[in-house]
Amino acid sequence: MENEQSKPFLSIEIDQAINAPVVIVNGQRIEKIVHLGVDWSTNHKHQTLKNVTISYYESVGILKTVTYENEIIIS
């Protein structure tokens, strides 16, 4: 059984520029994505994920937007 801490917070796979990316957040795949925004930066000592915004259709006609705004230090 895989350790929960070994799973990445965010995984993004893009196989072709015209296809929607495969996005997995905390082990859960997000389906029917219409927008993905990632703000990431580095100060040469730490890499910091500043903001992730994902908009997707939760069901027919119901658009949901989730934003992760906590700074996550990736060392």
C-alpha positions as CSV (number, residue, x, y, z in Angstrom):
1,M,0.0,0.0,0.0
2,E,1.4,3.4,-1.0
3,N,2.2,5.9,1.7
4,E,-0.2,9.0,1.4
5,Q,2.8,11.3,1.9
6,S,4.6,9.9,-1.1
7,K,1.8,11.0,-3.5
8,P,2.2,14.4,-5.1
9,F,-0.2,17.2,-4.2
10,L,-0.6,18.1,-7.9
11,S,0.1,16.1,-11.1
12,I,-0.5,17.6,-14.6
13,E,0.0,15.6,-17.8
14,I,-0.4,17.2,-21.2
15,D,0.0,14.8,-24.1
16,Q,-0.9,17.3,-26.9
17,A,-1.5,21.0,-26.8
18,I,-5.1,20.7,-28.1
19,N,-6.2,18.1,-25.5
20,A,-7.4,18.9,-22.0
21,P,-4.7,18.1,-19.4
22,V,-5.0,15.2,-17.0
23,V,-5.0,16.8,-13.5
24,I,-4.8,14.9,-10.3
25,V,-5.1,16.8,-6.9
26,N,-4.3,14.9,-3.7
27,G,-4.8,11.6,-5.6
28,Q,-8.2,12.6,-7.1
29,R,-8.5,13.0,-10.9
30,I,-10.4,16.1,-11.9
31,E,-12.6,15.5,-14.9
32,K,-14.2,17.9,-17.5
33,I,-11.7,20.7,-16.9
34,V,-12.3,24.0,-18.7
35,H,-9.6,26.1,-17.0
36,L,-6.3,25.3,-15.2
37,G,-4.1,28.1,-13.7
38,V,-0.8,27.5,-11.9
39,D,1.3,30.3,-10.3
40,W,4.7,28.9,-9.3
41,S,8.0,30.7,-8.5
42,T,11.4,30.2,-7.0
43,N,13.8,32.4,-5.0
44,H,16.8,30.1,-5.7
45,K,16.5,28.6,-2.2
46,H,12.9,27.3,-2.2
47,Q,10.4,26.5,-4.9
48,T,7.0,27.9,-4.0
49,L,3.6,27.0,-5.4
50,K,1.6,30.2,-4.9
51,N,-1.8,29.4,-6.4
52,V,-3.6,26.7,-8.3
53,T,-7.1,27.4,-9.8
54,I,-9.1,24.7,-11.5
55,S,-12.5,25.2,-13.2
56,Y,-14.5,22.1,-14.2
57,Y,-18.0,20.9,-14.8
58,E,-19.1,19.1,-11.6
59,S,-22.3,17.9,-13.5
60,V,-24.2,19.1,-16.6
61,G,-24.5,22.9,-16.4
62,I,-22.8,23.1,-13.0
63,L,-19.4,24.8,-13.3
64,K,-17.2,24.6,-10.2
65,T,-14.0,26.5,-9.5
66,V,-11.5,25.4,-6.8
67,T,-8.6,27.6,-5.8
68,Y,-5.6,26.4,-3.6
69,E,-4.0,29.6,-2.4
70,N,-1.8,28.4,0.4
71,E,1.9,28.7,-0.3
72,I,3.4,25.3,-0.5
73,I,7.1,25.0,-0.1
74,I,8.7,22.3,-2.4
75,S,12.2,21.6,-1.2
